[in-house]
Amino acid sequence: RYIFGASHFSRLRKIGSSGRAVIYENTSVFPKWFSVSKALPSALKVEDDFSLITKRKIDLSETCFVADPSRAGLYTKRDVREIAEDTNSVHLFAAGKGKSLIVSSEASAPGWQAWVDGEKHPVESINHAFRGILLTKDEEKITLRYEPVSFRLGLFLSILMMGFWMGMIFFRGRPVIK
């Protein structure tokens, strides 16, 4: 919603300055989840995509950049609603038919898993830093869960170390095999 310092975006409103940094407000914030009508293959560098946005006056509420070039193309727009959300999951309903690309305006992180109508789907990399889900045909129900491998690995190592220390406490003072 707010940007401190220089910006390439044209739809920002200058609201002040703090020291040497200028503060801008984004007056056209996107919803958390929405559908786009077109996807372009992303460049290797985000700066190249920003340049293209400026040159072509691309509206990011209608068009996005996808990391996988095979996902580029035209899509059917859908009405996306968030049904429920908790600490590590979100449930969406994308009303409509046909091939559609659902995009999040929240930054992505490794570990997001997606299920569409109960079947596992890949999470797409959108605009270099966001996530998206490709829907085909009549798919409408989407569940995303945050299940990072790092958490499970950390949990396993913690339990392993707890077992080690419990063993040290339990066997403390007992004679070792002679």
Secondary structure, DSSP 8 states (H G I E B T S, - for coil): -EEES----SSEEEEEEETTEEEEEESS---SEEEESEEEE--SSHHHHHHHHHHHT--TTTEEEESSGGG-EE----EEEEEEEETTEEEEEEES-SSEEEEEEEE--TTEEEEETTEEE--EEETTTEEEEEE-TT--EEEEEE--HHHHHHHHHHHHHHHHHHHHHHHTTS----
